Amino acid sequence: VDSRSGSVTKTLRSPIALALVKLYQKLPRQIFEARLPRLLTITCGGLKSRDSTARSVARDTLAKIAATIDVKYLSEVIRELAIALSEGYQLHVRSAALYSVILAVTKVYERPECLSSDEARKLPFDNCVPAIMDLIQQDIFGSASEIKEADNVQKRLVKEAGGAKSHETLELMAKHILFRPSLAAETGSDNQDERKDGGNASPSAVHAIVSPLLERLRDPEVSTSTIGK
């Protein structure tokens, strides 16, 4: 219970959460996938706490969970972060949590090299890049950035508001994606057929990182101070 707001937040002790993950992994895949979202929701709920120690424990727990489960479930972690932390000081907490998650995952993730084009398009880590970039852009250029610039008091109250975690997340992500820009050209030749089938062709992970940043540079309404971030 938060004594200042009177709100109640469900949390799990880190060892219990990790033990549950390991238990779920021994169950049939359908059961694991059905129970994982609830566990992620409760863990991310701890990130909403006003207590910085509680947030640190929740952040560490979430990072360990992300590193323990298969990388194909990373998208579930990113999605839950985006849903659970969406306003005010939570945006700073989200940025720090995202960095911790990506750092933990990249420590155990081995990037495959010799892949066919079809296999390369299905890499789960690379397919998470657009969602991660969306959160990074919100932090660097969006409302979270405005809060950092306008509210110096909040920087002292919310320790996650300091530093440049999104820049570090961007660097980590860029180091671990499959560098194959030609996938965009190959995908482009298939776009028409995929659209006929109701598919949604995606560019290479390299383009998913670079394209949004280039759009910022090309936008005449974006100020030079924003570009300098």
C-alpha positions as CSV (number, residue, x, y, z in Angstrom):
1,V,0.0,0.0,0.0
2,D,1.3,3.4,-0.9
3,S,1.0,5.5,2.2
4,R,0.9,8.8,0.3
5,S,-1.7,7.9,-2.3
6,G,-3.5,5.1,-0.6
7,S,-3.3,2.9,-3.7
8,V,-2.6,-0.8,-3.5
9,T,-0.1,-2.4,-5.9
10,K,0.3,-6.1,-6.2
11,T,3.9,-7.2,-6.2
12,L,5.9,-10.4,-6.0
13,R,9.1,-11.0,-4.2
14,S,11.9,-11.5,-6.8
15,P,12.8,-15.1,-5.8
16,I,9.1,-16.1,-6.0
17,A,8.6,-14.4,-9.4
18,L,11.7,-16.1,-10.8
19,A,10.7,-19.5,-9.3
20,L,7.2,-19.1,-11.0
21,V,8.9,-18.4,-14.3
22,K,11.0,-21.6,-14.1
23,L,7.9,-23.6,-13.0
24,Y,5.8,-22.2,-15.9
25,Q,8.6,-23.2,-18.3
26,K,8.2,-26.8,-17.3
27,L,4.6,-26.7,-18.2
28,P,3.1,-27.2,-21.7
29,R,3.8,-24.2,-23.9
30,Q,0.1,-23.2,-24.1
31,I,-0.1,-23.0,-20.3
32,F,3.2,-21.1,-20.0
33,E,2.0,-18.5,-22.6
34,A,-1.3,-18.1,-20.9
35,R,0.3,-17.4,-17.5
36,L,3.2,-15.3,-18.5
37,P,1.3,-12.1,-19.2
38,R,-0.2,-12.1,-15.7
39,L,3.2,-12.5,-14.1
40,L,4.6,-9.7,-16.2
41,T,1.6,-7.4,-15.3
42,I,2.2,-8.0,-11.6
43,T,6.0,-7.4,-11.9
44,C,5.5,-4.2,-13.9
45,G,3.0,-3.1,-11.3
46,G,5.9,-2.9,-8.9
47,L,7.5,-0.3,-11.1
48,K,4.6,2.1,-10.4
49,S,5.6,2.3,-6.7
50,R,6.6,5.6,-5.2
51,D,9.3,3.8,-3.3
52,S,12.5,3.8,-5.3
53,T,13.7,0.6,-3.5
54,A,10.6,-1.2,-4.5
55,R,11.0,0.0,-8.1
56,S,14.6,-1.1,-8.2
57,V,13.6,-4.6,-7.0
58,A,10.8,-4.8,-9.6
59,R,13.1,-3.6,-12.4
60,D,15.8,-6.2,-11.5
61,T,13.1,-8.9,-11.3
62,L,11.7,-8.0,-14.7
63,A,15.2,-8.0,-16.3
64,K,15.9,-11.4,-14.8
65,I,12.6,-12.8,-16.1
66,A,13.3,-11.4,-19.6
67,A,16.7,-13.0,-19.6
68,T,15.3,-16.3,-18.4
69,I,12.5,-16.8,-20.8
70,D,13.0,-17.3,-24.6
71,V,13.8,-14.2,-26.5
72,K,10.7,-14.7,-28.6
73,Y,8.7,-13.5,-25.6
74,L,10.7,-10.2,-25.3
75,S,7.8,-8.5,-27.2
76,E,5.5,-9.4,-24.4
77,V,7.8,-7.7,-21.9
78,I,8.1,-4.5,-24.1
79,R,4.3,-4.4,-24.5
80,E,3.6,-4.7,-20.8
81,L,6.1,-1.9,-20.1
82,A,4.4,0.3,-22.6
83,I,1.0,-0.4,-21.1
84,A,1.9,-0.3,-17.4
85,L,4.0,2.9,-17.5
86,S,2.5,5.6,-19.6
87,E,2.4,8.9,-17.8
88,G,4.3,11.3,-15.5
89,Y,7.2,10.0,-13.5
90,Q,6.4,6.5,-14.9
91,L,8.0,7.5,-18.2
92,H,11.4,7.9,-16.5
93,V,10.9,4.6,-14.7
94,R,10.0,2.9,-18.0
95,S,13.1,4.2,-19.7
96,A,15.3,2.8,-16.9
97,A,13.4,-0.5,-16.9
98,L,13.7,-0.9,-20.7
99,Y,17.4,-0.4,-20.4
100,S,17.7,-3.0,-17.7
101,V,15.7,-5.5,-19.7
102,I,17.6,-5.0,-22.9
103,L,20.9,-5.2,-21.0
104,A,19.9,-8.5,-19.3
105,V,18.7,-10.0,-22.6
106,T,21.7,-9.0,-24.6
107,K,24.0,-10.7,-22.0
108,V,22.5,-14.1,-22.9
109,Y,21.3,-13.5,-26.5
110,E,23.6,-14.9,-29.2
111,R,22.9,-13.2,-32.5
112,P,22.8,-15.8,-35.3
113,E,24.7,-15.0,-38.5
114,C,24.3,-17.5,-41.2
115,L,20.6,-17.2,-42.0
116,S,18.4,-17.3,-45.0
117,S,16.4,-14.1,-45.8
118,D,13.2,-15.8,-44.5
119,E,14.9,-16.8,-41.2
120,A,16.4,-13.4,-40.8
121,R,13.0,-11.7,-41.1
122,K,11.7,-13.9,-38.2
123,L,14.4,-13.1,-35.6
124,P,12.4,-12.3,-32.5
125,F,15.0,-9.8,-31.1
126,D,15.1,-7.8,-34.4
127,N,11.3,-7.9,-34.7
128,C,11.1,-6.1,-31.3
129,V,13.2,-3.1,-32.6
130,P,10.2,-1.0,-33.9
131,A,8.4,-1.3,-30.5
132,I,11.6,-0.5,-28.6
133,M,12.3,2.4,-30.9
134,D,8.8,3.8,-30.3
135,L,9.5,3.9,-26.5
136,I,13.0,5.4,-27.1
137,Q,11.6,8.1,-29.2
138,Q,9.0,9.0,-26.7
139,D,11.6,9.3,-24.1
140,I,14.1,11.3,-26.1
141,F,11.7,13.5,-28.1
142,G,8.4,13.2,-26.4
143,S,6.7,14.1,-23.2
144,A,9.2,12.4,-21.0
145,S,11.9,14.6,-22.5
146,E,9.8,17.7,-21.8
147,I,9.3,16.7,-18.2
148,K,13.0,16.3,-17.7
149,E,13.7,19.7,-19.1
150,A,10.9,21.5,-17.3
151,D,10.7,19.8,-13.9
152,N,14.1,19.9,-12.0
153,V,12.3,19.0,-8.8
154,Q,11.1,15.7,-10.3
155,K,14.7,14.8,-11.2
156,R,15.6,14.8,-7.5
157,L,12.5,12.9,-6.5
158,V,12.7,10.3,-9.2
159,K,16.2,9.0,-9.6
160,E,15.4,7.3,-12.9
161,A,14.9,10.7,-14.4
162,G,18.7,11.3,-14.4
163,G,21.1,10.0,-17.1
164,A,20.4,9.0,-20.7
165,K,19.2,5.4,-20.5
166,S,17.4,5.6,-23.8
167,H,20.7,6.4,-25.6
168,E,22.3,3.5,-23.9
169,T,19.4,1.2,-24.8
170,L,19.7,2.3,-28.4
171,E,23.4,1.5,-28.5
172,L,22.9,-1.9,-26.9
173,M,20.1,-2.7,-29.4
174,A,22.2,-1.6,-32.4
175,K,25.1,-3.9,-31.3
176,H,22.9,-7.0,-31.2
177,I,20.7,-6.8,-34.2
178,L,21.5,-8.7,-37.4
179,F,23.2,-6.2,-39.7
180,R,21.7,-7.0,-43.0
181,P,20.3,-3.8,-44.7
182,S,19.7,-5.7,-47.9
183,L,16.7,-7.3,-46.2
184,A,14.8,-4.1,-46.8
185,A,15.4,-4.4,-50.6
186,E,14.5,-8.1,-50.6
187,T,11.3,-7.3,-48.5
188,G,10.4,-4.5,-50.8
189,S,10.2,-6.9,-53.8
190,D,7.8,-9.0,-51.8
191,N,5.6,-6.2,-50.4
192,Q,3.0,-6.4,-53.1
193,D,2.4,-10.1,-52.7
194,E,2.4,-9.8,-48.9
195,R,-0.2,-7.0,-49.0
196,K,-2.4,-9.2,-51.2
197,D,-2.2,-11.9,-48.5
198,G,-3.0,-9.4,-45.8
199,G,0.5,-9.4,-44.5
200,N,2.5,-6.5,-43.2
201,A,6.1,-6.6,-44.5
202,S,8.7,-5.1,-42.2
203,P,12.1,-3.5,-43.0
204,S,15.4,-4.8,-41.7
205,A,16.2,-4.0,-38.0
206,V,18.8,-1.6,-39.3
207,H,16.2,0.4,-41.1
208,A,13.8,0.2,-38.1
209,I,16.5,2.0,-36.1
210,V,17.7,4.5,-38.6
211,S,14.5,5.5,-40.4
212,P,12.7,7.2,-37.5
213,L,15.8,9.2,-36.6
214,L,16.2,10.3,-40.3
215,E,12.6,11.4,-40.3
216,R,13.3,13.6,-37.4
217,L,16.2,15.2,-39.3
218,R,14.0,15.8,-42.4
219,D,11.1,17.3,-40.5
220,P,11.3,21.1,-40.9
221,E,9.1,21.6,-37.8
222,V,11.7,19.8,-35.6
223,S,13.9,22.4,-33.8
224,T,17.7,22.2,-33.8
225,S,17.6,21.7,-30.0
226,T,15.4,18.6,-30.4
227,I,17.8,17.2,-33.1
228,G,20.7,17.9,-30.7
229,K,19.3,15.4,-28.2
